[in-house]
Amino acid sequence: MAKIKITFPDGNSKEYDSGVTGLQIAEEISKGLAREALAVEVNGEVWDLNRKISSDAALKKIEERMVEFSAKNVPYVREERKWEDAATYFKEKKDPYKLELLEELKGQQITFYHSGDFTDLCYGPHLATTAPIKAIKLLSVAGAYWRGSEKNKMLQRIYGVTFPNSKELDEHLFRLEEAKRRDHRKLGQELEIFLLTPAVGGGLPLWMPKGTIIRENLVDFLRIEQKKRGYDFVMTPHIANLDLYKTSGHYPYYKDSQFPPILMPDGEQYMLKPMNCPHHHQIYLAKPRSYRDLPVRLAEFGTVYRYEQSGEMNGLIRVRGFTQDDAHIYCAHDQLKHEIMSTVELTQLVFKTFGMEVKIRLSYRDDKNVEKYGGDAAFWEQAQREIKEVADEMKLDYFIGVGEASFYGPKIDFMVKDALGRTWQLGTVQVDYVMPERFQLEYTASDGKKHRPVIIHRAPFGSLERFIGILIEHFAGEFPLWLAPVQAAVLPITDQYAEYAKQVLEQLKEGGIRAEFDDRNEKIGYKIRDWELKKVPYMLVVGEKEKSGNTVSVRQHKKGDLGAMSREAFIANITDLVQRKSLTL
């Protein structure tokens, strides 16, 4: 039971008696926000919408009403209306937001859903009734620009979850808490991996020394694997003439997500590089190509730039400047399947190295929305058929995602599951018949005639920034030994053993181990706790016994004391683990 009063800037107010449902509250709050309501009162308590709904008590009240409403087993009723009827309905409700959405659906059949007294636009589907909703938790409140644009009004978004029982809700809440503990933004700062500062600009991360070690190890790992597979490495500039991206189609297709062109005094226009592809195509065009030259495999760890909205950026996961482990393979048609298989195998190796479960999506064009895509439909059909044949021959576990293709070709996308069970789309392999036409790419075949190559775009990591952000959360900052910025810390019990500790440190470094020396004037227990918090895999404690026996006392992160070990044995053991890229210590 509740009394609801909504007050508007013109002084008018609207009141409900105590029989109001939770969804009516939500509806009126939404309407109030749309009309810039001053406040909503629930049982005399004012929810000031200028200050936003922020208290746990306010969320709890909404939550209780939702539980009350769901228990009534209210059906969700689907209704189709003509566009004109739908527009009339929301004009009468004075809902400019729904009317704006309807403008983009003009002439289409419109789907409504009704639940009790609440009606909304929705594609559906829904549950049949509210009955299965047994456990509800409202989690947080955040400001959100209407339709994600900072040019629009700031609205309020309430986040919540529902489950059919309390057990599943509790498990979900536990995972949320674990996600907070693993948050890469928090750990990235604590472990001195990366820095985001307004002095540099939003979405432009600075890599600190420890983060740079992680990044360079990832780059070295993939560079070695690519060299084994015949890739040549190239480097391209961070800026190029705008006409290059007009030719590729990146500028008209992705104009809204790119930094604006830079106008030079002579009238030329340049743009920060949004993609590496057009640059690599120029390298391919630099000289005549024969079928004997193919495949040409060009790889680059190239930094690109996208203008993400300020409200959409998220640590390393979504940034404005990021480095792709990009490569483009230019091959003949009879080489295509083999090259796709090779790129899939490389991408699988990457995720296997990190112990991440992978599911594969074949991303196809949406034939109902062809204006989103470039190129001839026949090319698309051929490319989609070819990636499916490869997936079947390799016995990949895949599903098909219609509408998930890039604008120039279908893809094999790698959907990676992290330690919390969350799915991320990371690596991708794309088949492209469009760019060879746009850039007039050719090679001379054995018949002496000019032919178009096929291009494979591939990036196992996707973006180094995003991949490292996900790794931080996947490993909770406890990186595998080969990636750990500091692999061992040498801790003398007192200053008396500092010289011996330095000898140990030098021997570790000579053996290629990343080690640090802790000469702080602190008790050994304090040092051990501090290095545990820093998530360093090994601590080597040295005192009189270790000095006399030319040994080290080994402590392992989370496992504690492993006992004494000769310096040589420890180095041999740790070197073996690093070379094998072992996930366990």
C-alpha positions as CSV (number, residue, x, y, z in Angstrom):
1,M,0.0,0.0,0.0
2,A,1.4,3.4,-0.9
3,K,0.4,7.0,-1.6
4,I,2.2,8.5,-4.6
5,K,2.4,12.2,-5.3
6,I,4.3,13.6,-8.4
7,T,5.0,17.3,-8.6
8,F,5.9,19.1,-11.8
9,P,7.6,22.5,-12.5
10,D,4.3,24.2,-13.5
11,G,3.0,23.6,-9.9
12,N,0.6,20.8,-10.9
13,S,0.8,17.5,-9.1
14,K,-0.7,14.1,-9.5
15,E,-1.7,11.8,-6.7
16,Y,-2.5,8.1,-6.4
17,D,-4.3,6.2,-3.6
18,S,-2.8,3.3,-1.8
19,G,-3.8,0.6,-4.3
20,V,-1.1,1.7,-6.7
21,T,1.2,-1.0,-8.2
22,G,4.9,-1.0,-8.4
23,L,4.9,-0.7,-12.2
24,Q,2.6,2.3,-12.0
25,I,5.3,3.9,-9.8
26,A,7.9,3.1,-12.3
27,E,5.7,4.5,-15.1
28,E,5.0,7.7,-13.3
29,I,8.6,8.2,-12.4
30,S,9.5,7.7,-16.1
31,K,6.8,10.2,-17.1
32,G,8.0,12.6,-14.4
33,L,11.5,12.5,-15.7
34,A,10.3,13.0,-19.2
35,R,8.4,16.2,-18.1
36,E,11.3,17.2,-15.7
37,A,9.3,16.5,-12.6
38,L,10.4,18.2,-9.4
39,A,9.8,15.3,-7.1
40,V,8.0,12.0,-6.4
41,E,6.7,11.3,-3.0
42,V,6.1,7.8,-1.8
43,N,4.2,7.6,1.6
44,G,5.4,11.1,2.4
45,E,9.1,10.5,1.6
46,V,10.3,12.8,-1.1
47,W,12.3,11.3,-4.0
48,D,13.9,14.4,-5.4
49,L,14.5,13.7,-9.1
50,N,16.9,16.6,-9.4
51,R,19.1,14.8,-6.8
52,K,18.1,11.4,-8.3
53,I,16.9,8.3,-6.5
54,S,20.0,7.4,-4.6
55,S,19.2,6.0,-1.2
56,D,19.0,2.2,-0.5
57,A,15.7,2.9,1.2
58,A,14.2,4.3,-2.0
59,L,15.4,1.4,-4.1
60,K,14.1,-1.0,-1.4
61,K,10.6,0.6,-1.7
62,I,10.6,0.1,-5.5
63,E,11.9,-3.4,-5.0
64,E,9.1,-4.3,-2.5
65,R,6.4,-3.0,-5.0
66,M,7.9,-5.1,-7.8
67,V,7.7,-8.2,-5.6
68,E,4.1,-7.4,-4.7
69,F,3.2,-6.9,-8.4
70,S,5.0,-10.1,-9.6
71,A,3.1,-12.2,-7.0
72,K,-0.2,-11.2,-8.6
73,N,0.6,-13.3,-11.7
74,V,-0.1,-10.4,-14.1
75,P,0.1,-11.5,-17.8
76,Y,2.2,-9.7,-20.3
77,V,-0.1,-9.0,-23.3
78,R,1.4,-8.4,-26.7
79,E,-0.5,-6.1,-29.1
80,E,0.3,-5.0,-32.6
81,R,-0.9,-1.5,-33.7
82,K,-0.6,0.6,-36.8
83,W,2.0,3.3,-36.6
84,E,-0.6,6.1,-36.5
85,D,-2.4,4.5,-33.6
86,A,0.8,4.0,-31.6
87,A,1.8,7.7,-32.2
88,T,-1.6,8.9,-31.1
89,Y,-1.3,6.8,-27.9
90,F,2.0,8.3,-26.9
91,K,1.0,11.8,-27.9
92,E,-1.9,11.5,-25.4
93,K,0.5,10.3,-22.8
94,K,2.8,13.2,-23.6
95,D,5.8,10.9,-23.9
96,P,8.3,12.6,-26.3
97,Y,10.9,9.8,-25.9
98,K,8.6,7.1,-27.3
99,L,7.5,9.5,-30.0
100,E,11.1,10.1,-31.0
101,L,11.6,6.3,-31.3
102,L,8.4,6.0,-33.3
103,E,9.7,8.5,-35.8
104,E,12.4,6.0,-36.9
105,L,9.7,3.3,-37.3
106,K,7.4,5.2,-39.5
107,G,5.1,3.1,-41.6
108,Q,5.9,-0.1,-39.7
109,Q,3.7,-2.3,-37.6
110,I,4.3,-1.4,-33.9
111,T,4.4,-3.8,-31.1
112,F,3.0,-2.9,-27.6
113,Y,3.2,-4.9,-24.4
114,H,0.7,-4.4,-21.6
115,S,1.3,-5.5,-18.0
116,G,-1.5,-4.4,-15.7
117,D,-1.9,-0.6,-16.2
118,F,1.5,-0.2,-17.7
119,T,2.0,-0.1,-21.5
120,D,5.3,0.2,-23.4
121,L,6.9,-0.1,-26.8
122,C,8.8,-3.4,-27.0
123,Y,9.9,-5.9,-29.6
124,G,9.6,-8.8,-27.0
125,P,9.3,-11.6,-26.4
126,H,8.4,-11.6,-22.7
127,L,7.4,-14.2,-20.1
128,A,3.8,-15.1,-20.2
129,T,3.2,-13.6,-16.8
130,T,5.0,-12.1,-13.8
131,A,4.6,-15.4,-11.9
132,P,8.1,-16.8,-12.5
133,I,9.7,-13.7,-11.0
134,K,10.3,-14.8,-7.4
135,A,13.6,-13.1,-6.4
136,I,14.3,-9.4,-7.2
137,K,17.2,-7.2,-6.4
138,L,17.7,-3.5,-7.5
139,L,21.4,-3.0,-7.6
140,S,22.2,0.6,-8.5
141,V,21.2,3.9,-10.0
142,A,23.1,5.8,-12.7
143,G,22.7,8.8,-14.9
144,A,22.3,8.0,-18.6
145,Y,22.1,10.3,-21.6
146,W,19.0,9.6,-23.7
147,R,20.0,7.3,-26.5
148,G,23.7,7.5,-25.3
149,S,24.3,11.0,-26.7
150,E,25.7,13.7,-24.4
151,K,23.8,16.2,-26.5
152,N,20.6,14.8,-25.1
153,K,19.0,15.1,-21.6
154,M,20.5,13.1,-18.7
155,L,18.0,10.6,-17.5
156,Q,18.1,8.1,-14.7
157,R,18.7,4.4,-15.1
158,I,17.9,1.9,-12.3
159,Y,19.7,-1.4,-12.7
160,G,18.2,-4.6,-11.3
161,V,18.0,-8.4,-11.7
162,T,15.3,-11.0,-11.3
163,F,15.5,-14.8,-10.8
164,P,13.0,-17.6,-10.4
165,N,14.4,-18.4,-6.9
166,S,16.5,-16.9,-4.1
167,K,19.4,-19.4,-4.6
168,E,20.1,-18.2,-8.1
169,L,19.8,-14.6,-7.0
170,D,22.3,-15.2,-4.2
171,E,24.7,-16.8,-6.6
172,H,24.4,-13.9,-9.0
173,L,25.0,-11.4,-6.2
174,F,28.1,-13.3,-5.2
175,R,29.4,-13.1,-8.7
176,L,28.8,-9.4,-8.7
177,E,30.8,-8.9,-5.5
178,E,33.6,-11.0,-7.0
179,A,33.5,-8.8,-10.1
180,K,33.9,-5.7,-7.9
181,R,36.9,-7.4,-6.3
182,R,38.4,-8.1,-9.7
183,D,37.5,-4.8,-11.2
184,H,40.4,-4.0,-13.6
185,R,40.1,-0.2,-12.9
186,K,40.7,-0.8,-9.2
187,L,43.4,-3.4,-9.6
188,G,45.0,-1.5,-12.4
189,Q,45.6,1.4,-10.1
190,E,46.6,-0.7,-7.1
191,L,49.1,-2.8,-9.1
192,E,50.4,0.2,-11.0
193,I,49.5,-1.2,-14.4
194,F,47.9,1.7,-16.2
195,L,46.8,5.3,-15.5
196,L,43.9,7.3,-16.8
197,T,44.1,11.0,-16.2
198,P,42.0,14.0,-17.4
199,A,45.3,15.8,-18.0
200,V,45.9,13.5,-20.9
201,G,42.2,13.0,-21.8
202,G,39.4,10.5,-21.3
203,G,39.9,7.0,-22.8
204,L,43.7,7.5,-23.5
205,P,45.5,5.2,-21.0
206,L,49.1,5.6,-20.0
207,W,51.0,2.4,-19.5
208,M,53.0,2.4,-16.3
209,P,56.3,0.3,-16.1
210,K,54.5,-2.8,-14.7
211,G,51.7,-2.6,-17.3
212,T,54.3,-2.1,-20.1
213,I,55.9,-5.4,-19.1
214,I,52.6,-7.2,-19.4
215,R,51.9,-5.5,-22.7
216,E,55.4,-6.2,-24.1
217,N,55.2,-9.9,-23.1
218,L,51.9,-10.3,-24.9
219,V,53.3,-8.6,-28.0
220,D,56.5,-10.8,-27.9
221,F,54.4,-14.0,-27.5
222,L,52.2,-13.2,-30.5
223,R,55.1,-11.8,-32.6
224,I,57.0,-15.1,-32.2
225,E,54.0,-17.2,-33.1
226,Q,53.3,-15.0,-36.2
227,K,56.9,-15.3,-37.4
228,K,56.6,-19.1,-37.2
229,R,53.6,-18.7,-39.6
230,G,55.3,-16.5,-42.2
231,Y,54.0,-13.0,-41.3
232,D,56.0,-9.9,-42.2
233,F,55.8,-7.0,-39.8
234,V,55.1,-3.4,-40.9
235,M,54.5,-0.1,-39.2
236,T,52.1,2.6,-40.3
237,P,51.4,6.2,-39.1
238,H,48.8,7.4,-36.7
239,I,47.3,9.8,-39.1
240,A,46.5,9.8,-42.8
241,N,44.7,11.6,-45.6
242,L,40.9,11.5,-45.2
243,D,40.6,10.3,-48.8
244,L,42.2,7.0,-47.8
245,Y,39.3,6.3,-45.4
246,K,36.7,7.5,-48.0
247,T,38.1,4.9,-50.4
248,S,37.9,2.1,-47.7
249,G,34.4,3.2,-46.6
250,H,35.5,3.6,-43.0
251,Y,34.8,7.3,-43.0
252,P,31.1,7.3,-44.2
253,Y,30.3,4.0,-42.4
254,Y,31.9,4.9,-39.0
255,K,31.9,8.7,-39.2
256,D,30.0,9.2,-35.9
257,S,32.5,7.2,-33.9
258,Q,35.6,8.8,-35.4
259,F,37.6,11.9,-34.4
260,P,36.7,14.8,-36.7
261,P,39.0,15.4,-39.7
262,I,41.9,17.8,-39.3
263,L,41.8,20.6,-41.9
264,M,45.3,21.7,-43.0
265,P,46.1,25.3,-44.2
266,D,46.4,24.1,-47.8
267,G,42.9,22.5,-47.7
268,E,44.0,18.9,-47.3
269,Q,42.1,16.9,-44.6
270,Y,43.7,14.3,-42.4
271,M,42.2,12.0,-39.8
272,L,43.4,10.0,-36.8
273,K,43.7,6.4,-38.0
274,P,40.5,4.5,-37.1
275,M,41.7,1.2,-38.7
276,N,45.0,-0.2,-39.9
277,C,43.5,-2.0,-42.9
278,P,43.7,0.8,-45.5
279,H,47.4,1.4,-44.7
280,H,48.2,-2.3,-45.2
281,H,46.4,-2.2,-48.6
282,Q,48.8,0.6,-49.7
283,I,51.8,-1.6,-48.8
284,Y,50.3,-4.4,-50.9
285,L,49.9,-1.9,-53.7
286,A,53.5,-0.7,-53.5
287,K,54.7,-3.2,-56.1
288,P,53.3,-5.6,-58.7
289,R,52.3,-9.0,-57.2
290,S,52.4,-12.4,-58.7
291,Y,50.7,-15.6,-57.6
292,R,54.1,-16.8,-56.6
293,D,54.2,-14.0,-53.9
294,L,50.9,-15.1,-52.4
295,P,49.9,-15.3,-49.6
296,V,51.2,-11.9,-48.4
297,R,50.8,-11.7,-44.6
298,L,51.3,-8.3,-43.1
299,A,51.1,-7.8,-39.3
300,E,51.2,-4.8,-37.1
301,F,50.6,-3.8,-33.5
302,G,49.0,-0.6,-34.7
303,T,47.3,2.0,-32.5
304,V,44.0,3.3,-33.8
305,Y,41.6,6.0,-32.5
306,R,37.8,6.1,-32.0
307,Y,35.7,8.8,-30.5
308,E,33.7,7.0,-27.8
309,Q,31.1,9.0,-25.9
310,S,32.3,10.1,-22.5
311,G,29.6,8.1,-20.7
312,E,30.5,4.9,-22.6
313,M,34.2,4.7,-21.7
314,N,35.2,2.0,-19.2
315,G,38.8,1.7,-18.0
316,L,40.7,-0.3,-20.6
317,I,37.6,-2.1,-21.8
318,R,36.4,0.8,-23.9
319,V,38.9,3.5,-24.8
320,R,39.6,6.1,-27.4
321,G,43.1,5.0,-28.3
322,F,43.9,1.3,-28.5
323,T,46.4,-1.0,-30.2
324,Q,45.2,-3.9,-32.4
325,D,47.2,-7.0,-33.0
326,D,46.2,-6.5,-36.6
327,A,47.1,-8.6,-39.6
328,H,45.9,-8.8,-43.2
329,I,46.5,-11.8,-45.4
330,Y,46.3,-11.4,-49.2
331,C,45.7,-14.7,-50.8
332,A,44.4,-16.5,-53.9
333,H,41.0,-18.1,-53.8
334,D,42.5,-21.6,-53.7
335,Q,44.6,-20.6,-50.7
336,L,41.7,-19.1,-48.7
337,K,40.6,-22.1,-46.7
338,H,44.1,-23.0,-45.6
339,E,44.8,-19.5,-44.5
340,I,41.5,-19.2,-42.6
341,M,42.3,-22.5,-40.8
342,S,45.8,-21.2,-39.9
343,T,44.4,-18.0,-38.4
344,V,41.7,-19.9,-36.5
345,E,44.4,-22.3,-35.1
346,L,46.6,-19.3,-34.0
347,T,43.6,-17.6,-32.3
348,Q,42.7,-20.9,-30.5
349,L,46.3,-21.2,-29.3
350,V,46.1,-17.7,-27.8
351,F,43.1,-18.4,-25.7
352,K,44.3,-21.9,-24.7
353,T,47.5,-20.3,-23.4
354,F,45.3,-18.3,-21.0
355,G,43.0,-21.2,-20.0
356,M,40.0,-19.4,-21.4
357,E,36.9,-21.3,-22.7
358,V,36.0,-20.3,-26.2
359,K,32.8,-20.5,-28.2
360,I,32.7,-19.4,-31.9
361,R,30.2,-17.2,-33.7
362,L,29.9,-17.1,-37.5
363,S,28.9,-13.5,-38.0
364,Y,26.7,-13.1,-41.1
365,R,25.2,-10.2,-43.0
366,D,21.6,-9.2,-42.2
367,D,19.9,-9.4,-45.6
368,K,17.0,-7.3,-44.3
369,N,19.4,-4.4,-43.7
370,V,21.7,-4.5,-46.7
371,E,22.5,-0.8,-46.6
372,K,24.8,-1.4,-43.7
373,Y,27.1,-3.5,-45.8
374,G,29.4,-2.9,-48.8
375,G,30.1,-5.0,-51.8
376,D,28.2,-7.4,-54.1
377,A,25.7,-9.8,-52.5
378,A,27.4,-12.7,-54.5
379,F,30.7,-12.0,-52.7
380,W,29.0,-12.1,-49.4
381,E,27.3,-15.4,-50.1
382,Q,30.6,-16.9,-51.2
383,A,32.4,-15.7,-48.2
384,Q,29.8,-16.8,-45.7
385,R,29.7,-20.3,-47.4
386,E,33.5,-20.5,-47.1
387,I,33.8,-19.6,-43.4
388,K,31.1,-22.2,-42.6
389,E,32.9,-24.9,-44.6
390,V,36.1,-24.1,-42.7
391,A,34.2,-24.2,-39.3
392,D,32.6,-27.6,-40.3
393,E,35.9,-29.1,-41.5
394,M,37.7,-28.0,-38.3
395,K,34.7,-29.3,-36.2
396,L,34.4,-26.0,-34.4
397,D,31.6,-25.5,-31.9
398,Y,29.9,-22.5,-33.4
399,F,26.6,-20.7,-33.7
400,I,25.5,-18.2,-36.4
401,G,24.9,-14.5,-35.6
402,V,22.9,-12.7,-38.3
403,G,23.7,-9.0,-38.5
404,E,27.0,-9.3,-36.6
405,A,29.2,-9.1,-39.7
406,S,31.5,-6.1,-40.4
407,F,30.5,-3.8,-43.2
408,Y,32.9,-5.4,-45.6
409,G,32.6,-9.1,-44.8
410,P,31.5,-12.0,-42.6
411,K,33.6,-13.0,-39.6
412,I,34.6,-15.9,-37.3
413,D,34.3,-14.3,-33.9
414,F,35.7,-15.9,-30.8
415,M,33.5,-15.5,-27.7
416,V,35.7,-16.0,-24.7
417,K,34.4,-16.9,-21.2
418,D,36.3,-15.5,-18.2
419,A,36.7,-16.9,-14.7
420,L,33.3,-15.3,-13.7
421,G,31.5,-16.9,-16.6
422,R,31.1,-13.6,-18.5
423,T,31.4,-13.8,-22.3
424,W,33.6,-11.4,-24.2
425,Q,34.0,-11.1,-28.0
426,L,37.7,-11.0,-28.5
427,G,39.6,-12.5,-31.4
428,T,38.2,-12.3,-34.9
429,V,38.9,-13.6,-38.4
430,Q,37.2,-11.8,-41.3
431,V,36.9,-12.7,-45.0
432,D,36.8,-9.7,-47.3
433,Y,36.0,-9.5,-51.0
434,V,35.0,-5.8,-50.8
435,M,38.3,-4.0,-50.1
436,P,40.2,-5.7,-53.0
437,E,37.6,-4.1,-55.3
438,R,37.7,-0.7,-53.6
439,F,41.5,-0.5,-53.7
440,Q,41.8,-2.3,-57.0
441,L,44.2,-4.9,-55.5
442,E,45.6,-7.3,-58.1
443,Y,48.0,-10.1,-58.7
444,T,49.1,-11.8,-61.9
445,A,47.9,-15.4,-61.9
446,S,49.6,-18.4,-63.6
447,D,47.4,-17.7,-66.7
448,G,49.0,-14.3,-67.1
449,K,45.8,-12.5,-66.2
450,K,45.1,-10.0,-63.4
451,H,43.0,-11.4,-60.5
452,R,41.7,-10.0,-57.2
453,P,43.1,-11.4,-54.1
454,V,40.9,-12.2,-51.1
455,I,41.8,-10.5,-47.8
456,I,41.6,-12.1,-44.4
457,H,41.6,-9.6,-41.5
458,R,42.5,-11.2,-38.2
459,A,43.3,-10.1,-34.6
460,P,43.5,-12.8,-31.9
461,F,43.7,-10.3,-29.0
462,G,41.4,-7.8,-30.7
463,S,42.8,-4.8,-28.8
464,L,45.6,-5.0,-26.3
465,E,43.9,-2.6,-24.0
466,R,40.7,-4.5,-23.8
467,F,42.4,-7.8,-23.7
468,I,44.6,-6.8,-20.8
469,G,41.6,-5.3,-18.9
470,I,39.9,-8.7,-19.3
471,L,43.0,-10.6,-18.2
472,I,43.3,-8.4,-15.1
473,E,39.7,-9.4,-14.1
474,H,40.1,-13.1,-15.3
475,F,43.2,-13.6,-13.1
476,A,42.1,-11.1,-10.4
477,G,45.5,-9.4,-10.9
478,E,47.3,-12.7,-10.2
479,F,48.9,-13.1,-13.6
480,P,50.6,-16.3,-14.8
481,L,54.3,-16.3,-13.9
482,W,55.4,-15.5,-17.5
483,L,53.2,-12.4,-17.6
484,A,53.7,-11.2,-14.0
485,P,55.5,-7.8,-14.0
486,V,57.5,-8.8,-10.9
487,Q,58.1,-12.6,-10.7
488,A,60.0,-12.7,-7.4
489,A,60.8,-10.3,-4.5
490,V,63.9,-10.8,-2.4
491,L,63.4,-9.9,1.2
492,P,66.3,-9.8,3.7
493,I,65.2,-10.4,7.3
494,T,67.4,-7.5,8.5
495,D,69.9,-5.1,7.0
496,Q,72.6,-7.5,8.1
497,Y,71.7,-9.8,5.2
498,A,71.2,-7.1,2.6
499,E,74.5,-7.9,0.7
500,Y,73.6,-11.6,0.4
501,A,70.1,-10.6,-0.8
502,K,71.6,-8.4,-3.5
503,Q,73.7,-11.3,-4.7
504,V,70.5,-13.4,-4.9
505,L,68.8,-10.5,-6.8
506,E,71.6,-10.2,-9.4
507,Q,71.7,-14.0,-9.9
508,L,67.9,-13.9,-10.6
509,K,68.2,-11.1,-13.1
510,E,71.1,-12.8,-14.9
511,G,68.8,-15.8,-15.2
512,G,66.2,-13.6,-16.9
513,I,63.8,-13.4,-13.9
514,R,62.1,-10.1,-13.2
515,A,62.9,-9.5,-9.5
516,E,62.9,-6.7,-7.0
517,F,64.8,-6.1,-3.8
518,D,63.0,-4.9,-0.7
519,D,65.5,-3.0,1.5
520,R,62.9,-1.1,3.6
521,N,63.5,-0.8,7.3
522,E,60.4,-2.9,8.1
523,K,59.8,-6.1,9.9
524,I,59.8,-9.2,7.7
525,G,56.1,-10.0,8.4
526,Y,55.1,-6.6,7.2
527,K,57.1,-7.0,4.0
528,I,55.6,-10.5,3.3
529,R,52.0,-9.1,3.8
530,D,52.8,-6.2,1.5
531,W,54.2,-8.3,-1.3
532,E,51.2,-10.6,-1.0
533,L,48.9,-7.7,-1.6
534,K,51.0,-6.9,-4.7
535,K,50.2,-10.4,-5.9
536,V,53.9,-11.2,-6.7
537,P,54.2,-15.0,-7.4
538,Y,57.3,-15.7,-5.2
539,M,59.1,-14.1,-2.3
540,L,62.6,-15.2,-1.4
541,V,63.3,-14.6,2.3
542,V,67.0,-14.6,3.3
543,G,68.6,-14.6,6.8
544,E,71.5,-16.3,8.5
545,K,70.4,-19.8,7.7
546,E,70.0,-19.0,4.0
547,K,73.3,-17.1,3.8
548,S,75.2,-19.9,5.5
549,G,73.7,-22.6,3.2
550,N,73.7,-20.5,0.0
551,T,70.0,-21.0,-0.3
552,V,66.7,-19.0,-0.3
553,S,63.6,-19.6,1.7
554,V,60.8,-19.7,-0.9
555,R,57.3,-18.3,-0.2
556,Q,54.6,-18.7,-2.9
557,H,51.7,-16.3,-3.3
558,K,48.6,-17.6,-1.5
559,K,50.4,-20.9,-0.5
560,G,53.0,-19.6,1.9
561,D,56.3,-21.2,2.9
562,L,57.7,-23.8,0.5
563,G,60.9,-24.3,2.4
564,A,64.5,-23.8,1.6
565,M,65.9,-24.2,-2.0
566,S,69.2,-23.6,-3.6
567,R,69.4,-20.5,-5.8
568,E,70.2,-22.6,-8.9
569,A,67.2,-24.9,-8.3
570,F,64.8,-22.1,-7.8
571,I,66.0,-20.3,-11.0
572,A,65.7,-23.6,-13.0
573,N,62.2,-24.2,-11.7
574,I,60.9,-20.7,-12.4
575,T,62.6,-20.6,-15.8
576,D,60.9,-23.9,-16.8
577,L,57.5,-22.5,-15.7
578,V,58.0,-19.3,-17.7
579,Q,59.1,-21.1,-20.9
580,R,56.1,-23.4,-20.7
581,K,53.8,-20.4,-20.0
582,S,52.3,-22.5,-17.2
583,L,49.1,-21.2,-15.7
584,T,50.0,-22.7,-12.3
585,L,53.0,-22.1,-10.1
